[in-house]
Amino acid sequence: MDFLSQLQEYYKGERLGAIWFAVVGVVLLLLSLFIWKQSPPVSMGRGLLIPLLCVGLGGTIAGPLLLRTNNDRLVRLPQEYSLDPQAFIEKETVRLEQVGRWWLPLKLIWTVLIIVGLVLAFMGTTPYWKGLGLGLLLIGALGHVVDGFAHERANIYLDHLDEAGTYD
């Protein structure tokens, strides 16, 4: 597969991730609304509500923004590559390396959320705190899954950038 195909493959994957982020965000917002209406105050459901609402809002807002950005990149970046492949590869490599600096901090954040979630789920003194713990546990686990796939995709693309920079 040539480099241009790899570039498109990477950004199509990023676009798909943005679509999923938006869809999950809307679903979590709807679930939050349902929980809010059905759960009594200070219940496990109300504790779960806060993390679900935060992630739902985040996905609903960020998903469409990321979708627009990646759609733009799918059009603009192949043109930039065609004009000056070497300059494009250098610029894109720097950008991806900057993105890569976030992988470890994000993994630490997701892990802390899992640990705090487990502590609250097992040791919470009220159903509310146990629900909050379960929500944090869910966010941490989903964060690891989403970032795991994104990290793998970015590493593959970065390898192709390195190869293209060597051969062009």
DABEL-V524099 format. One record per pair of residues at least 12 apart in sequence whose C-alpha atoms are under 8 Angstrom apart, sorted by the first residue. I is the first residue (numbers start at 1). J is the second residue. Records with the same first field share a line. If there is no record, write none. Layout:
I = J / J
//
This chain:
3 = 160 / 161 / 164
4 = 78 / 81
6 = 157 / 160
7 = 78 / 157
8 = 74 / 78
10 = 153 / 154 / 157
11 = 70 / 71 / 73 / 74
12 = 70 / 74
13 = 153
14 = 70 / 150
15 = 66 / 67 / 70 / 71
16 = 67
18 = 62 / 63 / 64 / 66 / 67
19 = 63 / 64 / 67
20 = 63
21 = 59 / 60 / 62 / 63
22 = 59 / 60 / 61 / 62 / 63 / 64
23 = 59 / 60 / 63
24 = 56 / 59 / 60
25 = 55 / 56 / 57 / 58 / 59 / 60 / 63
26 = 56 / 57 / 59 / 60
27 = 56
28 = 52 / 53 / 55 / 56
29 = 52 / 53 / 56 / 57
31 = 52
32 = 49 / 52 / 53
35 = 49
36 = 49
42 = 126 / 127 / 128
43 = 126 / 127 / 128 / 131
44 = 126 / 127 / 128 / 129 / 130 / 131 / 132
45 = 128 / 131
46 = 128 / 131 / 132
47 = 127 / 128 / 129 / 130 / 131 / 132 / 133 / 135
48 = 128 / 131 / 132 / 133 / 134 / 135
49 = 131 / 132 / 135
50 = 132 / 135
51 = 132 / 135 / 136 / 139
52 = 135
55 = 139
85 = 168
86 = 165 / 168
89 = 161 / 164 / 165
90 = 165
92 = 161
93 = 158 / 161 / 162
96 = 154 / 158
100 = 151
103 = 147 / 151
106 = 147
107 = 143 / 144 / 147
109 = 140
110 = 139 / 140 / 141 / 143 / 144
111 = 140 / 141 / 144
112 = 140
113 = 136 / 137 / 139 / 140
114 = 136 / 137 / 138 / 139 / 140 / 141
115 = 137
116 = 133 / 136 / 137
117 = 132 / 133 / 134 / 135 / 136 / 137
118 = 133 / 134 / 137
119 = 133
120 = 132 / 133 / 134
121 = 133 / 134
//
